Amino acid sequence: MTRSSPPRMRAAFTVLAAGLLAGCASMHGLKPQAHALDESSLQSQRSLAGVTLDPAAWPAQDWWKAYHDAQLDALVEEALAGNPDLAIADARANEALAAAGVADSARKPSLGATASVAGAKLPTTLLPEPFGGSFGVAKYGILDFKWDLDLWGGKRAAWEAAVGNARAAQVESQAARLMLSAEVVAAYAALADAWAQRDLAREELQRAQTFGRLTEQRVRAGIDSKFQQTQIDAEIADAQAQLAAADNGVRSSGISLAVLLGRGPDRALDIARPQPLPAKAIALPSDLPAELLGRRPDVVAARWKVEGSAQDIRSAKAAFLPNVNITALAGLIAGPGSNVLQAAASVYSVAPAVSLPIFDGGKLRANLAGKDAAYDLAVAQYNQTVIAAINQVAQRVDTLRTVDRQIDREHAAVQSATTAYDLAMQRYRGGVGNYLEALTVRQQLIGAERTLVALQTQRAGAAIQLVEALGGGFAPANDTPSLQQAAAVATARAHDDKANTQ
């Protein structure tokens, strides 16, 4: 080899290295496409105009206690302690926290120890005596050290993404508690409604039986015919069937409540008849909707998911860049009859290594594209949740307004129907009115009473749903990211990473 060979080899190596670097995996053209919704664009002033505003209208954490019903308080607490759905949500939160711990451990140095005893007999054809032909024992102990320097913060970003997902899971656990408490209160109101429907069915049976006795007297007096008697007998049978159905409704509603408590059907037998939940005046917080997005657990969880997805993008981008790993090994080796801790033979090594992806078949680009898509999905889901949040509040308020007006009118309808029924029965009892007139008025009274009870139950349900729409007393942590902060991570940090590589 001539003296000019080394410069030529260096030049060839330089060309080869330049070619390899030119062929390195590139993230060019990959970036998220979604944009966070501007909350101020969701106007609600006109839809919520005329509603009483009160700074204290935000629900308390134990919002159901405002009904002052000791049995309801106990049932909600029982459900929060024993419902399997909450156990599932808590387990998912703990699983996400554990995943964050695993991601955190990947950022830190690791040190392992290995100790072993090995025995072997080598043939003399391989080694001459005294090593060959005899059985020998070797003992060794080794310490193994590894450290990924994480020059570009990829592992830290992966840990921050896991933390964001863990926070989202924790908030979703709180959302599950809010949903469960609302379901228990709604089931309690439904049980009260079932009892009220049973009362109406019993009253209707009593009216039908009274009507039947009067008809029987009129038939004997020759005022009515057997045809009317047959009709009222059918009405009595139908009223009895309605009462049986109402009894079943009470049992079914009680069992539905027992399911929410995480108990068997016998638990429903121990629930006393609930009192109807009192209707309250509609009031909204004065800082709505500005504060709504921080008090809805589903919105807060969606923000954490956006933050986690943004950090996933940063971690995926770091995989395109060179990195340095350090491994070190130190150990002692002892022969037969020797103490390994006193052995004179030792081994050690330190091996820093630089890694750089060059050709990977598009794996890194596909991974980054997937992270970008996951970020776009998280932002879209956040936008969807925000839109649903403010519109749910408006819907609940509108429902309450409408039902309040309907209840006022239905009260008047029940009062009028009751007066008409009393007059019709007086005329029928006195032999002046006819069967069809009395039957028609009685059916009007039945319909008005049932409609009123249904509206009162609907009103209670809408009030519960409004509490849920307002966040149900959820209080987010102080470190909850704003959407703007989360959305900026995928772009601002990407520019930082690009600048660091230039």
Summary of the structure (lengths in Angstrom):
residues: 502
radius of gyration: 38.4
end to end distance: 38.7
largest distance: 140.1
contacts: 1533
relative contact order: 0.16
helix: 64%
strand: 11%
